[in-house]
Amino acid sequence: MRAIFCGALAAFAVISPADAEEAPICTDRPAKANAVCAVPVGQWQLESSPVAWARTEVDGTATRTLTLGSTVVKYGLSDRSDLQLGFVPFVQVEARSGGIKSSASTVGDVTMRYKRRLTGDKAPVQVAAIPFIKLPTADQDIGNGKVEGGLGVPVSFATGGPLTVVLGPELDLLADSDGHGRHVAIVNIVNLSGPIADGVTLYGELWAMTNFDPADTVTLASADVAIAYLATDRLQLDLGANMGLNRNTADIEIYAGVSVRF
């Protein structure tokens, strides 16, 4: 992980005098909560996780998932809105049960999102709307081959001290597991963040998703922790870990990330 951070810093840590005068980069990572802010008008932003790894064990089956290069490219449409394209170049899933091992790898699905901040610059409570759609580009071994989508509504407010609270309600419209029809899933997030040193922010988060598939209603839940380092006003590095709180959720997921604004 340290090598990833150093490589990213060497590649991106170039700042001009004009950069020092603008607001620091604002990202939708680390952790699962979305930020309310949008990319400044006319600018590009890249938010990428060079590597992420997760492990789950349910009923004697251990599954390991490796993701490389998961990336979101954003473009600022206005001071309150941006357009986002997310893609995953490589996903590998390995499962082992009773001495039998199986493996599949593919590109991931593509996600398109539009973010619109709904509140004014000085509003004490900030709200945004993020409609999104998932395009099924992953192989059937890993993806479900269905178009899906939803709407996220992040809500952000300060506590009067150093902490910022972000709530992340989301409603998803997903394909039924039998391939016929659609159902909803509800996501809830509570995220707290605050500075712990100059340019360093610590995040703590509780995340839950209830999937109302007609075949079986399943709830996932995790406790997440992350740290971000603002290397320059245009470059952020991060590390994070998500820990499953029930048997349906990945036991542990760890990742590293880099975000840069052009």
Secondary structure, DSSP 8 states (H G I E B T S, - for coil): -HHHHHHHHHHH----GGGGGS-----S-SSS---S----TT-EEEEEEEEEEEEEEETTEEEEEEEEEEEEEEEEEETTEEEEEEE-SEEEEEEEETTEEEEEEE---EEEEEEEE-S-TT-SEEEEEEEEEEE--S-TTTS----EEEEE--EEEE-SSS-EEEE--EEEEEE-TTSSSEEEEEEEEEEEEEEEETTEEEEEEEEEEEEEETTEEEEEEEEEEEEEEEEETTEEEEEEEEEESSTTS-SEEEEEEEEEE-
